Amino acid sequence: MPSQRREHMVMGAYVSYGTGHHAASWRHPASDTTATRNLGHYVEVTRLAEQHLFDTLFLSDAPAVFNDDRAGFGGRVTFFEPLTLMSALAMVSQDIGLVATSSTTYKEPYNLAREYASLDIISEGRAAWNLVTTSKQAAARNLGLPSHPAHAERYRRANEFIDIVQGLWDTWEDDAFPADKAKGRFYDPAKRHELRHRGSVFSLDAELNVSRPPQGHPVIVQAGSSEAGRELAARTAEMVFTAQPDLESALVFAKDLDRRASRYARLNPDVIILPGLTVYAGTTEKEAREKVEELQSLIRPEFGLSMLSDLVGGFDLSSCDIEGPLPRLPPSNANTSRRALIERLAYDEGLNVRQLYERMTTSRGHMTLIGSYDAVTDEIVRWFESGAADGFNIMPPLLPESLGDFSENILPRLRHRGVFKRRYRPGTLREKLGLRRPENRYVTQNVTTSEGEHHHAR
């Protein structure tokens, strides 16, 4: 069995959904139903996470309304655009990393490179890009496209996209701006470089109009667990967010990703693996289960079926017997890894439709731990020490209450066990995570044509 890969675990706070990750959290008496449009709420959550030394704040995104339901039962149909929100949160934080999600399918490389370079400068080196290809088919209609691109096509585009973005971040060398007032020269022309890219998806000649990010490149995060997603992560990602519901599958995933990554020349050989984790804990297991039952009691069956329908690819399950089995489903062009997880729970483990939507509303298929504070701590440490995870992206079922509970009762126990830090390291997010900073490719490679133009080495 693999062994612990880092001295201290990396801990992310996944806070996208305002009132929390449980799909019925908005109905809880303690919830602020304005949370998804309330900047003050996110400021409170950010300060709480930083106070307790979380490494990153994580925001997911899709350029579409969630199709969890159309009958008005779902509480997360609107949310902030993540880069705008992260820029605001950068102003009220100092150390926590800011992981925003952007799609390579529904953005263009130049715009994305500008956005993340700007966020890295604004936050003084704390930006990270969670690269996704988008599973929401409604996104195509929102952008006036005839159809959602096929899975393979989305990843072919993603592979070129990230190469272009990283090339654009090297447009300017770190010392390109002497701003010599006496000589009247603001920048050094020899340290300005045009990216020339010719590929099967993109062809462009471009220079970024934002200076080089403090981290060189913002940290690259990847959230796909399909075959194509794993290969892209192995080549490009420095951190991976994944849904692994049990230790055995997490170990298999970690071993597979390590094997794939070893085939590439990587600046940072090891990928930081963070499974999603939802925790319901209390002084006793009974208290923890009462927290689950309170939230589960708020799920309307119509909403549970609608959410499950969306997660399996948009197939209408409203006529299904909730106490019966999940019917066999036709192929889908949506989230293949989440669909595969649901099918495994249904067909291999025998969960009926109600049990499936209850599992999904609780944590959308991510690992869920229910138990006493000590028991939950033991299991988290077991995953970390076995090498199944380098830490976790914590998915609080109720915000900010569950994040506070985890911070005040689990993190001190992890710190006592010696697996969670007592203070932030100084420096950028890369430095805090122990990741090397990329050198500018034009400094290290000095690729120059006879005409004096600088080219992206491919």
C-alpha positions in Angstrom: 0.0 0.0 0.0 1.3 3.5 -0.8 2.4 5.6 2.1 1.9 9.3 3.2 3.2 11.6 0.5 3.5 14.9 2.4 4.3 16.1 5.9 1.1 18.0 6.3 -2.2 17.6 4.5 -3.5 20.3 2.2 -7.0 21.5 3.1 -9.4 23.3 0.8 -12.7 24.9 1.6 -15.2 24.3 -1.2 -17.7 27.1 -0.6 -19.5 27.7 -4.0 -23.0 26.9 -3.0 -23.7 29.7 -0.5 -25.8 27.9 2.1 -23.8 24.7 1.9 -23.3 21.5 -0.1 -26.4 19.7 1.0 -28.9 20.4 -1.7 -31.6 21.3 0.9 -29.3 23.4 3.1 -31.2 26.6 2.1 -34.2 25.3 4.0 -32.3 24.9 7.3 -33.3 27.4 10.0 -29.8 28.7 10.3 -29.3 29.4 6.6 -29.1 32.8 5.0 -31.2 32.4 1.9 -29.5 35.4 0.2 -26.1 33.8 0.6 -25.4 33.1 -3.1 -25.8 36.8 -3.9 -24.4 38.2 -0.6 -20.8 39.3 -0.7 -20.8 39.7 3.1 -21.6 36.0 3.5 -18.5 35.0 1.4 -16.3 37.5 3.3 -17.4 35.8 6.5 -16.7 32.3 5.1 -13.3 33.4 3.7 -12.1 34.9 7.0 -13.3 31.8 8.9 -11.3 29.5 6.5 -8.2 31.7 6.7 -8.4 32.0 10.5 -8.2 28.2 10.7 -5.4 27.9 8.1 -7.2 26.4 5.2 -4.8 26.3 2.2 -7.4 27.2 -0.5 -10.8 28.6 -1.0 -12.4 26.8 -3.9 -15.2 28.0 -6.2 -16.7 25.8 -8.9 -18.5 27.2 -11.9 -20.5 26.5 -15.1 -21.8 29.0 -17.6 -25.3 27.7 -17.1 -28.2 27.6 -14.6 -28.0 24.3 -12.7 -30.8 22.1 -14.0 -31.3 20.4 -10.6 -34.9 21.4 -10.9 -37.4 23.6 -12.8 -40.2 23.5 -10.2 -38.6 26.0 -7.8 -37.4 23.6 -5.1 -33.6 24.0 -5.7 -31.7 26.7 -3.9 -28.6 27.1 -6.0 -29.8 28.3 -9.4 -27.8 31.5 -9.3 -24.3 32.3 -8.0 -21.5 34.8 -8.5 -19.1 34.6 -11.4 -16.1 33.2 -9.6 -13.2 35.4 -10.8 -15.2 38.6 -9.9 -15.9 37.2 -6.5 -12.3 36.0 -5.9 -11.0 39.5 -6.7 -13.2 40.9 -4.0 -12.2 38.2 -1.5 -8.5 38.8 -2.3 -9.0 42.2 -0.6 -10.2 40.7 2.7 -7.6 37.9 2.9 -3.8 37.6 3.0 -2.7 33.9 2.9 -5.4 31.6 1.7 -5.2 30.4 -2.0 -8.0 31.4 -4.3 -9.0 28.6 -6.7 -11.5 29.7 -9.3 -13.0 27.4 -12.0 -13.1 28.3 -15.7 -14.1 26.2 -18.7 -11.8 25.6 -21.7 -14.9 24.8 -23.7 -16.7 28.1 -23.2 -13.9 30.6 -22.8 -11.0 31.7 -25.1 -7.4 31.3 -24.0 -6.5 35.0 -24.3 -9.3 36.2 -22.1 -8.7 33.5 -19.5 -4.9 34.2 -19.4 -5.7 37.9 -18.7 -8.2 37.1 -16.0 -6.0 34.7 -14.0 -2.8 36.8 -14.4 -4.8 39.8 -13.1 -6.2 37.8 -10.1 -2.6 36.6 -9.3 -1.4 40.2 -9.2 -4.4 41.5 -7.3 -4.0 38.7 -4.6 -0.1 39.0 -4.5 0.4 35.4 -5.8 -2.5 33.4 -4.5 -4.4 32.5 -7.7 -5.2 29.1 -9.0 -7.1 28.0 -12.1 -9.4 24.9 -11.8 -9.5 23.7 -15.4 -12.8 22.1 -16.5 -14.3 21.2 -19.8 -17.9 21.7 -18.6 -20.5 19.0 -18.3 -23.6 21.3 -18.5 -25.2 20.9 -21.9 -27.2 24.1 -21.4 -23.9 26.1 -21.6 -23.9 25.6 -25.4 -27.3 27.2 -25.8 -26.3 30.1 -23.5 -23.4 30.9 -25.8 -25.4 30.5 -29.0 -23.7 27.2 -30.1 -25.6 24.5 -31.9 -24.7 21.7 -29.5 -22.5 20.8 -26.5 -19.2 19.5 -27.9 -18.5 15.8 -27.5 -16.3 14.7 -24.6 -13.3 13.9 -26.7 -13.6 17.2 -28.6 -13.7 19.1 -25.3 -10.5 17.5 -24.1 -8.7 18.0 -27.4 -9.5 21.7 -27.1 -8.5 21.7 -23.4 -5.0 20.3 -24.2 -4.2 23.0 -26.6 -5.9 25.7 -24.5 -3.7 25.2 -21.5 -0.5 25.3 -23.6 -1.6 28.6 -25.0 -2.5 30.1 -21.7 0.8 29.2 -20.1 2.6 30.5 -23.1 0.7 33.8 -22.8 1.7 34.1 -19.1 5.3 34.2 -20.4 4.7 37.2 -22.8 6.7 39.4 -20.4 9.8 38.4 -18.5 9.8 39.0 -14.8 12.2 42.0 -15.1 10.7 43.4 -18.3 9.7 46.7 -16.7 12.7 48.8 -15.5 10.6 52.0 -15.7 13.7 54.1 -16.0 12.4 57.6 -15.7 15.9 59.2 -16.3 16.3 57.4 -19.7 12.6 57.5 -20.6 12.3 53.7 -21.1 9.4 51.9 -19.4 10.0 48.4 -20.6 12.8 46.3 -22.3 11.7 45.3 -25.8 14.0 42.3 -25.7 11.9 40.9 -22.8 8.6 41.1 -24.6 7.6 37.9 -26.5 4.9 37.0 -29.0 3.3 33.6 -28.7 2.9 31.9 -32.1 0.7 28.8 -31.9 -0.4 26.6 -34.7 -2.6 23.6 -33.7 -5.6 21.6 -34.7 -8.0 23.7 -32.7 -6.3 27.1 -32.3 -4.1 29.3 -34.5 -3.0 32.6 -33.1 -0.2 35.1 -32.7 -0.7 36.8 -29.4 0.9 39.0 -26.6 -0.7 39.2 -23.2 -1.4 42.8 -22.0 -0.9 41.9 -18.4 2.5 41.5 -16.8 3.9 38.2 -15.7 2.0 36.8 -12.7 3.9 36.8 -9.3 3.8 33.0 -9.3 5.1 32.8 -12.9 2.0 30.8 -13.6 -1.0 30.5 -11.3 -1.3 27.0 -9.8 -3.1 24.6 -12.2 -5.9 22.5 -10.7 -7.9 19.9 -12.6 -11.2 18.3 -11.7 -11.9 15.7 -14.3 -11.6 12.0 -13.4 -12.5 10.4 -16.7 -9.8 8.7 -18.8 -9.2 11.9 -20.8 -9.4 14.0 -17.6 -6.8 11.9 -15.8 -4.4 12.1 -18.8 -4.7 15.9 -19.0 -4.2 16.2 -15.2 -1.1 13.9 -15.4 0.4 16.2 -18.0 -0.5 19.6 -16.7 -2.1 19.7 -13.2 -0.3 20.5 -10.0 -3.4 19.7 -7.9 -6.4 17.5 -8.7 -9.9 17.7 -7.1 -11.7 14.3 -7.4 -14.8 12.4 -6.2 -13.7 9.2 -4.6 -16.3 7.7 -2.3 -14.2 5.1 -0.5 -10.6 4.4 0.4 -10.1 1.6 -2.1 -11.2 3.6 -5.1 -9.1 6.6 -3.9 -6.0 4.4 -3.7 -6.5 3.1 -7.2 -7.0 6.7 -8.4 -3.9 8.0 -6.7 -1.7 5.1 -8.0 -3.1 5.5 -11.6 -2.5 9.3 -11.6 1.0 8.9 -10.3 1.8 6.3 -13.0 0.5 8.6 -15.7 2.3 11.7 -14.3 5.6 9.8 -14.2 5.5 9.6 -18.1 5.7 13.4 -18.4 8.6 15.8 -17.8 7.0 17.9 -15.0 8.3 20.8 -13.1 6.6 19.5 -10.0 6.6 15.7 -10.3 4.0 14.9 -7.7 0.3 15.9 -8.2 -1.5 17.1 -5.0 -4.6 14.9 -4.8 -7.6 16.3 -2.9 -10.7 14.2 -2.8 -13.9 16.0 -1.9 -15.1 15.3 1.7 -18.4 16.1 3.4 -18.4 15.7 7.2 -21.2 15.3 9.6 -19.6 15.1 13.0 -20.5 15.5 16.7 -19.4 14.6 20.2 -21.1 11.2 19.5 -22.1 9.3 16.4 -25.8 9.8 17.4 -25.4 13.6 17.3 -23.7 13.4 13.9 -26.5 11.3 12.5 -29.1 13.7 13.8 -27.4 16.5 11.8 -27.7 14.3 8.6 -31.3 13.4 9.3 -32.2 17.1 9.9 -31.0 18.0 6.5 -32.3 14.9 4.7 -35.8 15.6 6.1 -35.8 18.9 4.1 -35.4 17.1 0.7 -38.6 17.1 -1.4 -38.7 13.8 -3.4 -39.5 15.8 -6.6 -36.3 17.7 -6.2 -34.2 14.6 -5.4 -35.4 13.0 -8.6 -34.7 16.2 -10.6 -31.2 16.5 -9.2 -30.4 12.9 -10.0 -31.8 13.3 -13.5 -29.4 16.2 -14.1 -26.4 14.3 -12.7 -26.9 11.3 -14.9 -26.9 13.4 -18.0 -30.3 15.1 -18.2 -32.5 12.0 -18.5 -35.9 12.5 -17.0 -36.4 10.1 -14.0 -39.5 11.8 -12.7 -41.7 8.8 -13.5 -39.4 6.3 -11.6 -40.5 4.5 -8.5 -38.2 6.0 -5.9 -38.1 2.6 -4.1 -37.2 0.8 -7.3 -33.9 0.4 -9.2 -32.3 2.9 -11.4 -33.2 2.0 -15.0 -30.5 1.4 -17.6 -29.6 4.7 -19.2 -28.7 5.6 -22.7 -25.3 7.2 -23.5 -24.7 10.8 -22.3 -22.4 13.6 -23.4 -22.4 15.2 -19.9 -20.2 14.4 -16.8 -18.9 11.0 -17.5 -17.1 10.4 -14.3 -20.0 11.4 -12.0 -22.4 9.3 -14.2 -20.1 6.3 -13.8 -20.1 6.7 -10.0 -23.9 6.8 -9.8 -24.2 3.7 -12.1 -21.7 1.9 -9.9 -23.7 2.7 -6.8 -26.9 1.7 -8.5 -25.9 -1.4 -10.4 -23.0 -2.8 -8.4 -24.1 -1.8 -4.8 -27.8 -2.0 -5.4 -28.9 1.4 -4.2 -32.5 2.3 -5.2 -33.5 5.6 -6.7 -34.3 7.2 -3.4 -31.0 6.1 -1.8 -29.2 7.4 -4.9 -30.7 10.9 -4.7 -30.2 11.0 -0.9 -26.5 10.1 -1.5 -26.2 12.8 -4.2 -28.0 15.5 -2.2 -25.7 14.8 0.7 -22.4 15.2 -1.1 -23.0 14.6 -4.9 -21.1 11.3 -4.7 -18.0 12.5 -2.8 -16.8 10.8 0.3 -19.1 11.4 3.3 -18.0 10.8 6.9 -20.6 10.5 9.6 -19.4 10.0 13.2 -17.9 11.3 16.3 -15.1 13.9 16.0 -12.5 11.3 17.0 -13.8 8.7 14.6 -13.9 11.2 11.7 -10.4 12.4 12.5 -9.2 8.8 12.6 -10.6 8.1 9.1 -9.2 11.3 7.6 -5.7 10.4 9.0 -6.1 6.9 7.6 -6.7 8.2 4.1 -3.7 10.6 4.4 -1.3 8.2 5.8 -2.2 5.5 3.3 -1.3 7.8 0.4 -4.9 7.9 -0.9 -5.1 11.6 -0.5 -2.7 14.5 0.1 -5.5 16.4 1.8 -9.2 17.1 1.1 -11.5 19.7 -0.4 -13.9 20.1 2.4 -17.5 20.4 1.3 -19.5 21.8 4.3 -23.1 20.6 4.2 -24.2 23.9 5.9 -22.4 27.2 5.6 -20.9 28.7 7.6 -22.0 26.4 10.5 -20.4 23.2 9.2 -17.2 24.9 8.2 -16.9 26.3 11.7 -17.7 23.0 13.3 -15.0 21.2 11.2 -12.5 24.0 11.9 -13.0 24.0 15.7 -13.3 20.3 16.3 -11.6 18.3 13.6 -8.6 20.5 12.6 -7.3 20.8 16.2 -7.3 17.0 16.4 -5.5 16.7 13.1 -3.0 19.3 14.3 -2.5 17.2 17.5 -1.8 14.2 15.3 0.9 16.1 13.5 -0.7 16.0 10.1 -2.0 19.6 9.8 0.1 22.8 10.0 0.2 25.3 12.9 0.9 28.3 10.7 1.0 29.4 7.1 4.3 29.4 5.3 5.4 32.8 3.9 5.1 33.6 0.3 2.8 32.9 -2.6 0.4 29.9 -2.9 3.1 28.0 -4.8 5.6 28.6 -2.0 3.0 27.6 0.7 2.3 24.4 -1.1 5.9 23.6 -1.8 5.5 23.9 -5.6 8.4 25.2 -7.8 7.8 28.4 -9.7 8.0 28.1 -13.5 10.8 30.0 -15.2 9.9 32.1 -18.2 10.3 29.8 -21.2 12.1 32.4 -23.2 14.7 32.8 -20.5 15.3 29.1 -20.1 14.9 28.0 -23.7 16.0 31.1 -25.6 14.1 29.9 -28.7 14.8 32.4 -31.4 14.3 32.3 -35.2 16.7 33.8 -37.7 14.3 36.7 -38.0 14.5 37.4 -34.3 11.0 36.3 -33.5 10.5 34.2 -30.4 8.4 31.1 -30.8 6.6 28.8 -28.4 8.6 25.6 -28.4 6.2 22.7 -29.1 
